[in-house]
Amino acid sequence: MINKISTKTYVNTFSGENFYMIEIDGKSLEDIILENRPDIKKGIVPTFLNWLTNEDERKLVWERAIPKIGEKSRLPILMCSDDLDLWCTLIMVEVETDNKYVYWNKFGLEDSDAVKSEEIGKSVEWFIGIKNMRFDKNEYLNLLNEYRLRLSEDQEYLPKENEIVEVYKF
């Protein structure tokens, strides 16, 4: 089965601000996680948002968003919207790719004693009960580009309409 991945505007529980949530097959990624782990506090948001302001943390997220073919990465995908960093509640996903698809193999709660951002994900408490997901690679890259364009809105350079944004060089 190929899953559909997209974004949709939601309102943050804590701030009341609009943000773009990742949806899988029409369901928010937060809801998918909370159904399987109701002990996690509601209000987790995508790490691709411009709310993640620490440059090292943002770089880490984007470097792990799509690994090279044949490699796996541990991508911080959802973060606590109280602190908006990678040091509070942090949901990880193991990502893998081939020529046609991007796979989200498993999800978990970051559980390491990381001191530096590059150590994030070295220990993960993997969840039981969330099925693997497979996305069309072009659809996944389009999702990343949507977030990149929104990040660019806060920067001096704003890509022109219909301009292709190179995901791999973020």
N, C-alpha and C positions, 0 to 999 in steps of 0.2 A: 504494500500500500504506500502511495505517495501522499504525504501530508501537505496541506496548504499552509503557508506562513505569510503573515501580513501584519500591518499595524492598524491600530484604531485609537482614536482619541478617548481618553478616560479622564476622570477627575481624581486627583490625589486625595486620599483619605485625610491626611494631616494638614496639607497646605491649602487645599481647595483649588490648586492650580491644575490646568489641563496638561496632559502629557501623552506620549505615544507609547502604548503597551503593545507588546508582541502578542499576536493571536495565532493559535494553531488550530486549524480546522474550525475557525469561528469562535474559539474559546480562549479567554485570556490565559497567558502562561502563568500568571499569578494564581488563578483559580485552579489550574491543573496541579500546581505544586501544593496549594492549600488543601485540596481534596485528599491528597495522599499524606500530607503532614500538617494536620490542623493545629499542631503545637507552634507552628511558625506564625509570627505576628503579621496580620494583614497590613498591606502598604508597601510591599516590595515592588520595586520598579526596575526597568531595564538599565543596565550599565552603559548602554549606547547613548543615553540621553546626555544633553549638555549640562545636566545637573551634576555630573561627575566632573569636578573642576580640577582635581589634582592631575597635572600633566603626565606624571609617571604612571599613575593608575589608568588614565585614559589610554595611554600608549599600550599598556599591557593588555587591556581589553581588546583593542583593535588588532594587535599582533596575534592574538589567539582566536580571533573571530572565524578565521578560515585557514586551517593548517594546510601545508603542502600535501599533495597527493601521497598517500602511503604513511602519513604521520597522523598522530592524534594530539589534540590540545585539550587543556582543561580551562574552559572559558568561564570567567565570572559573568553570569548572564543576568541575574537579578540581585539588587542590593536593597538594603533597608533605606526607606525614604526619610527616616529621622536624621541620620548622619550623612547620607549621600556620599559614602566612601566605601572602600573595600575592606573595612576593618570591623564592621558590625555584622549583622546577619547577611550572609552572602551565599547565594545559590550558584552552584557550579554545574556545568554540563560538559560531558566529554564529547568533543567534536572530531569528526573524521570526514574525509572527502575523497571522491574519485572524479573521473572526468564528467560525470553526469549528475551526481547527487552529493548532497551534504547530509551527514548522518549525525543525529544527536543520540548517542548510544545510551547514556545514563545521566541521571541528575543526582546531585547530592548537596549537602551542607558543608561549606568550607570549615575544616576542623583542625587546621595547623596552628602552630605557634609562630607564624610568619612575622618577621621583623621588617623585612624589605618586601616591596610589592612583587618582585619577581619570584618570591617564595610562595606566593598565594597559590593554593591548589595542591601543594605537595602532600597534604593529607585531607581526604574528603570522606565524610560519612555518606556513603551512597544510599539512595532511597530504594526501597522495594515497592513495586507496584506502578511505576510510571513506565509505560511502554516506550520502546525505541521509536525514534521519529526519523523519517527520510524525506528530504525536500529536493525538488528540482533545483539544481545548482544556480541557474539563471534567476529563479524566483528568490532564492536566498541572497544572491548578490544584489538584486534589486532592493530587498529589505535593508541591507547594509547601506546601500546608496541613499535610501530615503533618510536614514539617520544621519549619514554624513552631510547631506544637504541641509538638514536642520541644524547640525553643529555649525556649519558654515555661516548660517544666518547671524550668529553671534560674533563672527570674525569679519575682518575687513574684506576678505575675498568672498564673494558670493558667486557660485557657478551660474552661468547663463542658462536660461531655460533649455531643456533637452540636451545639455552638455553632459557627456559621459564622464563620470567621476571614477577614477581608478581606485578601487577598494584596497588593493594590495599595498599601496604606498602611503597609507594613512600615517 
